[in-house]
């Protein structure tokens, strides 16, 4: 589940955010989305993803579903969206022994393409995060001009920004505000 969390956030941010890190960005679609997201995956999974017909459209739909689940206002809505994704993608558990790793569970979807496999895996990862950490571990970056999402797996649940750059920007803006220097 911890391995999938940054991938989930990255897919959602690539395909749905219009502002990231204080700058306007164009959400990726089509082949651009496929190429950018495949680069985040292992060689074999990335190649399988690039081979999916219409992968960019499918990834965009998956990203929109994930964003709705991550940013659901109420825990019951969040659970409902995650459960619907688990059903839609037919998440099936199975044990895998990776090189140098002990056996561990994977939850690929039972659909026909790598996108559906990722959909099942990502939906189950979100369910496990809610089960293990609680429903309040997903959010939208609180930095100015950033719509990126994050998944908070910290011990104390204190994450409020999508990454180090937005954390630094927010801290700098708060410091300048306290010192009377305005904001960035």
C-alpha positions in Angstrom: 0.0 0.0 0.0 2.8 2.4 0.7 4.4 1.7 -2.7 1.2 2.6 -4.5 0.4 5.9 -2.5 2.9 8.1 -4.4 1.8 6.5 -7.8 -1.8 7.2 -7.0 -1.1 10.8 -6.1 1.1 11.3 -9.2 -1.5 9.9 -11.6 -4.2 12.1 -10.1 -1.9 15.2 -10.2 -0.7 14.6 -13.8 -4.2 14.2 -15.1 -6.4 16.5 -13.0 -4.4 19.4 -11.5 -4.6 22.8 -13.2 -2.2 24.4 -10.7 0.8 22.8 -9.2 3.6 24.2 -7.2 2.4 27.8 -7.7 2.2 27.5 -11.5 -0.6 26.9 -13.9 -0.2 23.5 -15.6 -2.1 21.7 -18.3 -3.5 18.4 -17.1 -2.0 15.7 -19.3 -4.2 13.6 -21.6 -3.8 10.9 -24.2 -0.3 9.8 -25.1 1.3 12.5 -23.0 -0.4 11.1 -19.9 0.4 7.6 -20.8 4.1 8.4 -21.4 4.5 10.5 -18.2 2.8 8.0 -16.0 4.5 4.9 -17.6 7.8 6.6 -16.8 6.9 6.4 -13.1 6.4 2.6 -13.2 8.8 -0.3 -13.5 10.0 -1.2 -17.0 7.7 -4.1 -17.5 4.6 -2.4 -16.2 5.3 0.8 -18.1 5.7 -1.2 -21.3 2.4 -3.0 -20.7 0.7 0.3 -20.0 2.1 1.9 -23.2 0.7 -1.1 -25.2 -2.9 -0.5 -24.0 -5.1 1.0 -26.8 -6.5 4.3 -25.6 -4.5 4.1 -22.4 -4.4 7.9 -21.9 -8.2 8.2 -21.9 -8.5 5.2 -19.5 -5.9 6.6 -17.2 -7.7 10.0 -17.2 -10.9 8.3 -16.2 -9.1 6.4 -13.4 -7.4 9.6 -12.2 -10.8 11.4 -12.0 -12.3 8.5 -10.0 -9.3 8.5 -7.7 -9.4 12.3 -7.2 -13.1 12.1 -6.2 -12.3 9.3 -3.7 -9.3 11.2 -2.3 -11.2 14.4 -1.9 -14.6 13.1 -0.8 -16.0 15.4 1.9 -17.4 12.7 4.1 -15.9 9.4 5.1 -19.0 7.5 4.0 -18.7 9.1 0.6 -15.1 8.2 0.4 -15.7 4.6 1.4 -18.5 4.4 -1.2 -16.3 5.7 -4.0 -13.5 3.3 -3.0 -15.8 0.4 -2.8 -17.3 1.2 -6.2 -13.8 1.2 -7.7 -12.9 -2.1 -6.1 -16.1 -3.6 -7.7 -15.6 -1.9 -11.0 -12.0 -3.0 -11.4 -12.5 -6.4 -9.9 -9.6 -6.3 -7.4 -8.3 -9.8 -6.8 -5.7 -10.5 -4.1 -2.7 -12.7 -4.9 0.7 -13.4 -3.3 3.9 -12.3 -5.1 7.5 -13.0 -4.3 9.7 -10.3 -5.8 13.4 -10.7 -6.2 14.9 -10.2 -2.7 11.5 -9.6 -1.1 9.3 -12.0 0.9 5.9 -12.9 -0.3 3.4 -10.0 -0.2 -0.1 -9.2 -1.4 -0.9 -7.6 -4.7 -4.4 -6.6 -5.7 -4.5 -6.3 -9.5 -7.9 -5.7 -11.1 -9.3 -8.5 -13.2 -10.0 -6.3 -16.2 -8.3 -6.9 -19.5 -5.7 -4.1 -19.6 -2.9 -2.8 -17.5 -5.1 0.3 -16.7 -7.8 -1.9 -15.1 -5.1 -3.9 -13.3 -3.8 -0.6 -11.8 -7.3 0.5 -11.0 -7.9 -2.6 -8.9 -4.5 -2.2 -7.2 -5.0 1.5 -6.5 -8.6 1.1 -5.2 -7.5 -1.6 -2.8 -4.5 0.4 -1.7 -6.8 3.3 -0.8 -9.1 0.9 1.1 -6.1 -0.4 3.1 -4.9 3.1 3.8 -8.4 4.1 5.2 -8.5 0.8 7.2 -5.0 1.3 8.6 -4.7 5.1 9.0 -8.3 6.4 8.9 -10.2 8.3 6.3 -8.5 11.7 6.9 -5.3 10.8 5.2 -6.0 12.2 1.8 -6.1 15.9 0.9 -5.5 18.7 -1.5 -2.3 20.7 -1.1 -2.8 23.8 1.1 -0.1 25.8 -0.6 -1.2 28.9 -2.6 -1.9 28.1 -6.2 -1.7 24.3 -5.9 -4.4 21.8 -6.6 -2.2 18.7 -6.3 -3.4 15.9 -4.0 -1.4 14.0 -1.4 -1.7 10.8 0.6 -0.5 11.2 4.2 1.2 8.1 5.5 3.0 10.0 8.3 2.7 8.6 11.8 0.9 11.7 13.2 -1.1 12.5 10.1 0.3 16.0 9.8 0.9 16.3 6.1 -0.7 19.4 4.5 1.3 19.9 1.3 1.9 17.8 -1.9 5.7 17.9 -1.6 8.8 19.6 -0.4 8.6 22.5 -2.9 5.1 23.5 -1.7 6.0 23.1 1.9 9.0 25.4 1.4 6.8 28.0 -0.5 4.2 27.9 2.3 6.7 28.3 5.1 8.5 31.2 3.2 5.1 32.9 2.7 4.2 32.5 6.3 7.6 33.9 7.4 7.3 36.9 5.1 3.8 37.5 6.4 4.9 37.5 10.0 7.9 39.8 9.2 5.6 42.2 7.3 7.2 41.4 3.9 4.0 40.2 2.2 3.4 36.8 0.5 4.7 35.1 -2.6 
